[in-house]
């Protein structure tokens, strides 16, 4: 939790924000929020991501790649 503010400042100063996370990170609540999906430019995840979540992310205009 003490690193949240630093991470948020890093995101604000970045030219591009890329999230790399496995499918298990989606659709869950966490203790601290770093940013919203709308603040991401690109997401890289694994192929086990639920198709509905994948489509919701694409519908928000965020590029997503499942590898």
C-alpha positions in Angstrom: 0.0 0.0 0.0 2.9 2.4 0.7 4.1 2.1 -2.9 0.7 3.0 -4.5 1.4 6.7 -4.7 4.8 6.2 -6.3 3.3 3.8 -8.9 0.5 6.3 -9.7 3.0 9.1 -10.2 5.0 6.8 -12.5 1.9 6.1 -14.6 1.1 9.8 -14.9 4.6 10.6 -16.3 4.7 7.6 -18.7 4.3 8.0 -22.4 2.7 4.6 -22.7 1.3 2.3 -20.0 1.5 -1.5 -20.6 0.1 -4.0 -18.2 1.5 -7.6 -18.2 -0.6 -9.9 -16.1 -1.9 -13.4 -16.2 -5.6 -14.2 -16.5 -6.0 -14.7 -12.8 -5.6 -10.9 -12.2 -8.7 -10.0 -14.1 -12.2 -9.8 -12.5 -10.8 -9.6 -9.0 -10.9 -6.9 -6.4 -7.6 -5.9 -4.7 -6.7 -4.0 -1.6 -5.2 -1.0 -3.4 -6.0 0.5 -6.8 -3.2 1.7 -8.9 -5.1 2.8 -12.0 -8.3 2.1 -14.0 -8.3 0.1 -17.2 -8.9 3.4 -19.1 -5.4 4.5 -18.1 -3.8 1.6 -19.9 -2.6 1.7 -23.4 -1.9 -2.0 -23.9 -2.4 -5.3 -22.0 -0.4 -8.5 -22.5 -1.9 -11.6 -20.8 -2.1 -15.3 -21.3 -4.5 -17.2 -23.5 -6.6 -18.5 -20.5 -8.2 -15.1 -20.0 -12.0 -15.4 -20.1 -13.3 -14.4 -23.5 -16.0 -12.1 -21.9 -13.3 -10.1 -20.0 -11.1 -10.0 -23.2 -14.0 -8.5 -25.2 -14.9 -6.0 -22.5 -11.3 -4.7 -22.5 -11.3 -4.4 -26.3 -14.6 -2.6 -26.2 -13.0 0.1 -24.0 -10.5 0.7 -26.8 -7.5 -0.9 -25.1 -5.2 -3.0 -27.1 -5.0 -6.5 -25.6 -2.8 -9.4 -26.7 -3.2 -12.9 -25.3 -0.1 -15.1 -25.8 
